[in-house]
Amino acid sequence: MNGLLQTIIDQASALSVIESLAVVLAIAYLLLAIRQSVWCWPCAAISTTCYVYLFFDARLYMESVLNVFYLGMAFYGWYSWQFPQGSRDQLPVQKYPARIHGFAMVTIIILAAITGYVLASYSQAAYPYVDSLTTWGAIWTTFLVARKVLENWWYWLAIDAVSVLIYWDRGLQLTSVLFIVYLLMIPFGLASWTKSYRSQAAA
């Protein structure tokens, strides 16, 4: 336990400004997303820009590409939450039917198998298949967040749990701890969004 704590302390003391900024804004993003504040998206935009570089440097290429996608989704999420269709002042929390989630999961597995094979065959990527699976899963889940789909929190629970192990192994211990914090915050996000969904349904 002492060795684990010392590793985290050593990495924190050696942090670059870019990683420090990425971690702080990543936490701010999730806190604001739980509160359904549109300001979560600017935090996400800056944080993901930092992580494009950090993950590429760690040879987690799919994670780096994922953060390029996150950057685009930050702009989409900002617009989607600010200017919902219809007469509503803000985008409501919604649910997708099970068939959509089933189709999405099958598609994610197929895409992960394809990109995992390509990375394993033609690059030095670390964990090519697992990296691909979490990347495609996160792409779908980020879209769900941008559309305020309640089930996004369950996807993040699985993705973040796997990501903790990957990042730790690749020497990104502080980012791994960040994702542990994410895991602890997910139940609060799920509860908050569920309350909003039920309030909207009752109204």
Secondary structure as UniProt FT lines:
FT   HELIX           2..13
FT   HELIX           17..34
FT   TURN            35..36
FT   TURN            38..39
FT   HELIX           40..57
FT   TURN            58..59
FT   HELIX           61..82
FT   HELIX           98..122
FT   HELIX           128..146
FT   TURN            147..148
FT   TURN            150..151
FT   HELIX           152..169
FT   TURN            170..171
FT   HELIX           173..202
//
